[in-house]
Amino acid sequence: METVTPGQAADAGLSRTGFYRAARAGRFDRIARGLYRPAGAPAVDWDWLEAASRRPDATICLTSALAYHDLIDTIPAMLDVAIPRGARKPAGQGRITWHLFDAATFTLGRSEIPIPGAESHIGMYSPERCIADAFRLRDTLGYETARDALREWLRRGGKPGRLIEMATRLPRAKTPLLRTLEALA
């Protein structure tokens, strides 16, 4: 049992009232509004677990994904999570920023990774997708973030052809990316 909601208390063999009583007694840890985890479960990033529990298509993106791929030195204050445009942003009190990405390009560069310490999985964008997104959303993230991620990716042997192919499929990414590649060359 990865996470439990009060509505799933019957699955845990408890009434809703009994579930809340067990939570107050310390048998369950509250990780987010309406989301609990058995006490004594292995350590896990609660924000990742909350995002995966709230939306099965949740995908770590932008600065959070760049930091995961170790392409930037910044430690994000909030977890950036993408969901398809048109979907409802989940309510929650966690440190998650929900971003709506175009449904037609949502799966580009997306893969599933296991959440460390948990049995659940969460979506993660590839380094190429993250860099292309950083360039197309440079007004939000800052041009320096995109440029620094690109520099680190190239230093590690990244192939510009794969990056340009990804940027071509995303709106507003190709031109600034090509200009930066030319400046770095």
N, C-alpha and C positions, 0 to 999 in steps of 0.2 A: 504494500500500500504506500504509494508515493506521496500523494496529498489527499486530504479529506475535506469535504465541505460539510456543513451541518446537515444539508439535505441528503448527504450520503451516509449519515450516521447509522442508518439501518444496515448498510453493508458492513459496518464495523461491529454490528451486534448491539447497538445502543439506540435508545430513543434520542430525540433531539435534546431534551432536557438532560438526559444522562450523558450525552456527548459534551455539552457545555460544562457539566459538573466534572467530567473527566479532564477537560481542558484546564479548568481552574485548579484541579488537583495535580496538574503537571504531567498527565499522560500524553497530552498533545501540545505542541508548540504552535502558536499563532504566527504564521509567516506573512499574512496579509489579510485584508478584510475578507472574511468568509472563507479563508483558506488555512488549513492546519496541516501539520506534519507530526507523525508519531514522535514522542520524546525519545531521545537516545538514538535517533536515526543518524547516519553518517553526515558529517559536515557538508554543506552544499551552498552555493550562491543562491540565496532566497529570491533575488530579483530575477535570475534566469528561470528558476523553478516557477515563480509566479507568472512570468510571461508565457512559458510553455503550457501552464495549466489553464490560463485564461483564454489563449488562442493557439490552437494546434498549428496554425500557419505562421506563428510569430517567427521573425527572422532578425537576428542581430545585425545591425547596419551602422553606417556612418562612423563616428569616432570610436564607438564601442568595438566595432569589427576591426577597424584599423589598429586599435590597441591590442586586440586579441591576436592579430597577425603580426604584432610587434613592428608595425610600420611607423608609429609615432611614439613619442615619449610622454605624451599627455595621458593622465589618468582621468577618464571621464567621470564627471560627478553624477551623471544619470546614465542609465542603460538605454541606448537607442535601439528601438525595436520597430521594424517595418511590418505592416499588414497591408493587404490589398485595398486600394481605394474603393470606397463603397461599403466597406465593413465598418461595424460599430467599434469605436475605441472602447476597450474595457475600462470599467471603473476600478479604481484601486488606489491604495495609499503608498505603494512602493515607489522606489526611485526609478521609474520607468517613463521615458518619453516615447509616446507612440507616434509613428510617422506613417502617413498614407502614401503608398507607392502605387503607380499605375498598374492595374491588374494585368495589362498586356505584357509588361516587362518585369513583373514581380518575380518570376522564377528564374530570370537570367542570372547565372552565377550562384544560384542558391543550392546549398547542400544541407544535410542534417548531420549534426554532431551530437555526441552524448554529453549530457550535463555532468561535469565531474562530481562524483560522489552520489549520483542519483541514477535511477534506471530510465529516466525520461530523456528525450532528445529535443533539440531546438534547432531552428534553421540558422544558417550562417552564410553570409555572402563571401564570395571568393575575394582574394586581394585585388584582382583586376576590377571587379564590380565595385568594390569599396573605393578605389582610387577614382574610377569614372564618376561615381556618385559624389565624391568630394569635389571634383571639378564642376559638375553640373549644379551642385548646391553650394558653391564657393561663397555666395553672398551670405549664407547662413553659417557655414563652418569656418569660413575665412580662407583666403587664398593660400596662406602660409601652411595650413594643415594639408591641403591637397599637394602643394609643391614638396613639402617635407616627406610625405608618404611616397610620392613618386620617386624622389631621390633615393630613399631607402630601398624601395622595391627594385630600382635599377641597379643599385649597388650589390644587391643579392643575386643578380643575374636574371632579373625579370625580362621577358621578351616583349619589346614594344609592339610587335605585330598583334599579339593576343590582346594587349590593352587597347589598341586602336580599334580592333574588331569589336570589343565590348563597348567602347565609347560610341561607335557608329550606331549601335542599336539603341542607345539611350539619348533622349533629347538634351540639347544644350551641353553636351560633354565633349564632343570631338574637337571643336575649334580651340577652346582654351587648353585642352590637353596637348594638341599638336603644337601650339605656340610655346608651351612650356617645354616640351620635348626638344624643340628647335633651340630654345634658349639654353638648355642644359647640355646640348651636344657640342 
